[in-house]
Amino acid sequence: MSYVRLRQICLVARQLEPVVSDIAAIMGLKVCYRDGNVAKYGLENALLPIGTTLLEVVAPIQDGTAAGRFLDKTGGRGGYMAIFACDDPDARGRNAESLGVRVADVIDHAPYHGVQLHPRDCRAAFIEFNHTQGSDDILGPYPPAGPDWQQAIRTDVTKALIGVEMQSPDPERLATHWGKIIGVDARQSGEGVPEIALVNCRFRFSKGTSDMMSGLTLRVGDVAAMLEAARARGYAVTDRSFMLGGVKFDLLV
């Protein structure tokens, strides 16, 4: 059966700390894994499950990395990568190439197989499609998050990651482009905003000065308590959101 769902969002920081510990403390999350394999890309990382979706933070540990160049280009603003679980990453990679989007890397570590697309062609962020044998169960194995990632799920403070906010000078065009890559048509929301609706998340595209993944929407148990936790750690807070790791976290109950 053909399917696609959001599996993971990746943010990039100059250093993992205090970003990772602040995310864990403010959002009531737990690190499930630190993947030594990313060192070959000049990175270190940490992953935290938000329900069955993973939030990853990567940081460069050497000069000349793609992540470091991203930070330099964006001034630390914007999410780095949107990662989708699907039935056939190679087929989605071929579809992307037919749209003029280059494949940047193929990761083949059985039972995991991933196809990463070039961020310059995707615009706004990297897109990756992956599949793990046995992972059609959303709580099944997912090697990038470690052998027992499910045991780190905490939902008493943060319930789920339900939305990704994208910005662009031409949001309709970016939405159409991402929809063609992902294989889900972009449509107008009830508020007249272009969006891509997946089974577990909505990508919303709004007007902005540049193409970027600008925010994440969380369903939480107590908005006021989370905002106070963010404020206590020195982050900029509005009535329903705070900034952390280069993106805005919007909170809903």
C-alpha positions, 0 to 999 in steps of 0.5 A: 500500500502506498503511503507517506507520513511525517517521520522526523523533523531536523533542526540545526544548531551551532552546538547541541547544548543548551538547545537539546536540554532546553527542548527536553525540559520545556516540552517534557521530552526525553532524548532517545538516541545519539547516532554516531553514524552522523559523524561521517557528515561532520555532525553530532545529534540527539533525537527526542520523540514527540509521540510517534514523530521524532524531533532531531537536533544536529550540530556541526563538529567540524568545518565545511559541513552542509549544516554549517553552511546552512547556519551561515546562510540563514543566520540560524533561522529555519528548520533543516530537514523534513523526513518522511516515512513511505513505502518506496523511497526510490520511487519517490526519488525518481519522481523528484528527479522527474521534477528537476529535484536532484537526489543528494544522497542515498543511505542504505543500511539494511533494514533502513533505506533513505533517499535525501533530496538536494535542498537547493532544488527542494527550496526551504529545507532538505526532504528525505524519504525513507523506509525501514523493513517492519516499520509500517507499524508507526511504533515499529523499528526506526534505526535512526532513533535507536533500538528502543526509541519507543521507551522514551515517548513522553506525552504528559506535557507535549502530546503531538507535533501536528503542524509545520509552518513554511514561509516563502515570498511565493507560498502558493508556488512553494506549496505546489512544489513540495506537494508534487515532491511529496505526492500529496496535492497542496490545497487551500485551507479553510483560512485560505492558506495553502497547505499539504495535509498528511495523515499525521501533520499539516504543512502550512505555507505563509508569506515570508521574506525567504523560503524556510521551514519557520515553525512547528505546531505542538499539541500540549497539555498546558499552554501557559505552563509551557510558555512559562518554562520557555520564559524561565530559560530565557526564550522569547515568548508570545501569547501562544508561542516561543522561539527555540532552535531557529524555529517558532513553536506554536502551542495548541491544546 
